[in-house]
Amino acid sequence: MNTMADKNYVLSYEAAQEKLHRMALEIAELVSEEEVPLVLIGIRQSGTVIAEKICRLLEQYIKVKPQVISIMLDKHLPKEISLSEEIDFTGKNVIFVDDVSNSGRTLMYALRPLLDFHPRRVLVLVLVERMHKQFPIKPDFVGVSVATTVEDYIQVEIQNGEVIGAFVKSVSVVDKV
């Protein structure tokens, strides 16, 4: 069993909470004067937890209460996409929320449900940004950027609906799990 001492953390609990608060403030600065609805779309599972936390933080700063929904997609069969709630995104500010951005593939496919609408603005928030882009998706709000090898895997740790931290798993550790 891994303990905290065994994990190579790139983001501690305290740092993660600071980053989430900072990103919420950045969003508030961008949308605070608008009366435009804001929808946070969390990419299941961890992205939804992060979206809910950002929503709670935003409620202190903006006039319009944000709505949180989640999107489910299989990273191996990305054509299978479903939203937790069907809504009209036309004229709304939409922010996709994910735990880790690596190649950009997941976020690229997550955009598909919005293609039938005309949102006012579409933005991307990630807690951890990696530098291995294969798709033209660039996060607008980033908690922390981490330089890793392609073989490394970043795991965001969630417990009881809270972000505990993020750590690097080498490919050898991932293979053994």
matplotlib code that plots the C-alpha trace (Angstrom):
import matplotlib.pyplot as plt

x = [0.0, 1.3, 1.6, 1.9, 5.7, 5.9, 4.2, 6.0, 3.6, 3.6, 0.7, 0.0, -3.4, -2.7, -1.2, -4.2, -6.7, -4.7, -4.7, -8.4, -9.1, -6.9, -8.5, -12.0, -10.9, -9.6, -12.9, -14.8, -12.7, -13.6, -17.3, -18.2, -19.8, -21.8, -25.3, -24.6, -25.2, -22.1, -21.9, -19.1, -18.8, -16.7, -15.1, -15.9, -14.9, -12.2, -13.1, -16.6, -15.3, -13.1, -16.0, -18.1, -15.4, -14.8, -18.6, -18.7, -15.8, -17.4, -20.7, -18.9, -17.8, -20.3, -23.9, -25.2, -25.0, -23.0, -24.5, -22.4, -23.0, -20.7, -19.7, -18.9, -16.7, -14.7, -11.1, -10.8, -14.1, -14.5, -17.5, -19.6, -20.3, -23.1, -24.0, -25.5, -28.1, -29.1, -29.1, -29.0, -25.6, -26.5, -25.4, -23.8, -20.3, -19.1, -16.0, -14.8, -13.0, -10.6, -8.0, -5.1, -4.5, -2.0, -2.4, -5.7, -7.6, -10.1, -10.9, -11.2, -13.8, -15.6, -16.3, -18.6, -21.9, -21.4, -21.2, -25.0, -25.1, -23.6, -22.1, -21.0, -17.6, -15.9, -13.0, -10.9, -9.7, -7.3, -5.7, -2.5, -1.2, 1.3, 3.3, 2.5, -0.1, -1.2, -4.5, -5.0, -6.5, -4.9, -6.3, -7.3, -7.0, -4.2, -3.5, 0.1, 2.1, 4.3, 7.2, 7.1, 8.2, 5.6, 5.8, 4.9, 1.3, -0.2, -2.8, -5.1, -6.1, -9.7, -11.2, -14.7, -15.3, -12.1, -8.9, -6.1, -3.2, -1.6, 1.4, 3.5, 3.4, 6.1, 5.0, 6.5, 4.3, 1.2, 2.0, 2.1, -1.3]
y = [0.0, 3.4, 6.1, 9.8, 9.4, 6.9, 9.2, 11.9, 14.8, 17.7, 19.3, 19.0, 19.4, 23.0, 23.9, 22.3, 24.4, 27.6, 26.8, 26.1, 29.3, 31.3, 29.8, 30.6, 34.2, 34.3, 33.1, 35.6, 38.4, 37.3, 36.9, 38.9, 41.9, 39.7, 38.5, 35.5, 32.0, 30.0, 26.2, 24.2, 20.8, 18.4, 15.5, 12.5, 11.7, 14.0, 16.9, 16.9, 17.1, 20.0, 21.7, 21.4, 22.9, 25.8, 26.4, 26.7, 29.2, 31.2, 31.7, 34.2, 36.3, 36.3, 37.4, 34.4, 31.0, 28.6, 25.3, 22.1, 19.2, 16.3, 14.6, 11.0, 9.6, 6.5, 7.6, 4.4, 4.9, 8.7, 8.7, 7.5, 10.8, 11.6, 14.6, 14.2, 16.8, 17.9, 21.7, 24.4, 26.0, 28.9, 32.2, 30.7, 30.8, 27.2, 26.0, 22.4, 21.2, 18.3, 17.1, 16.6, 17.8, 15.7, 15.2, 17.3, 14.3, 14.0, 17.7, 17.7, 14.9, 16.6, 19.6, 17.5, 18.0, 21.8, 21.7, 22.1, 25.2, 28.7, 29.3, 32.8, 31.5, 28.1, 27.8, 25.0, 24.6, 21.9, 21.4, 19.9, 20.7, 18.5, 19.5, 16.6, 18.2, 16.2, 18.2, 22.0, 22.4, 24.9, 25.3, 28.9, 28.2, 26.1, 25.1, 23.9, 23.1, 20.0, 18.8, 15.1, 12.3, 10.9, 7.6, 9.4, 9.4, 12.2, 11.0, 13.6, 12.2, 12.7, 11.7, 12.5, 15.0, 16.9, 17.3, 15.8, 16.4, 15.2, 12.9, 11.4, 7.7, 6.3, 3.8, 0.9, 1.7, 2.0, -1.3, -3.1, -1.8]
z = [0.0, -0.9, 1.8, 1.2, 1.8, -1.0, -3.6, -5.6, -5.0, -7.5, -5.6, -1.9, -0.3, 0.7, -2.7, -4.5, -2.4, -3.2, -6.9, -6.9, -5.1, -7.5, -10.6, -9.2, -8.7, -12.3, -13.6, -11.3, -12.8, -16.3, -15.8, -12.6, -14.4, -16.8, -16.2, -18.5, -17.1, -16.4, -16.9, -15.5, -17.2, -15.2, -17.0, -14.8, -12.1, -10.9, -13.2, -11.7, -8.1, -9.2, -11.0, -7.8, -5.7, -8.2, -8.2, -4.4, -4.5, -7.4, -5.5, -3.3, -6.2, -9.0, -9.4, -11.4, -9.6, -11.8, -12.9, -12.7, -14.9, -15.8, -19.0, -19.3, -22.0, -22.5, -23.4, -25.5, -27.3, -27.3, -29.6, -26.7, -24.9, -22.5, -20.3, -16.9, -18.0, -21.4, -21.6, -24.2, -24.1, -26.5, -25.1, -22.0, -20.7, -20.6, -18.8, -19.2, -16.1, -16.0, -13.5, -15.8, -19.4, -21.3, -25.0, -25.3, -26.7, -23.9, -24.0, -27.8, -27.7, -24.8, -27.0, -29.3, -27.4, -27.8, -31.6, -32.0, -29.9, -29.9, -26.4, -25.7, -24.6, -24.2, -21.8, -20.3, -16.7, -15.5, -12.2, -13.7, -17.1, -18.9, -21.9, -24.3, -26.6, -29.7, -30.2, -30.3, -26.9, -24.5, -21.0, -20.1, -16.3, -15.0, -11.4, -12.0, -15.1, -14.7, -16.9, -17.1, -19.4, -21.8, -19.8, -16.5, -15.3, -13.1, -10.6, -8.9, -5.5, -4.4, -1.1, 0.2, -2.6, -1.9, -3.9, -1.7, -4.1, -7.3, -7.7, -10.5, -11.1, -13.3, -16.0, -14.0, -11.0, -13.3, -14.9, -11.6, -10.4]

ax = plt.figure().add_subplot(projection="3d")
ax.plot(x, y, z, "-o")
ax.set_aspect("equal")
plt.show()
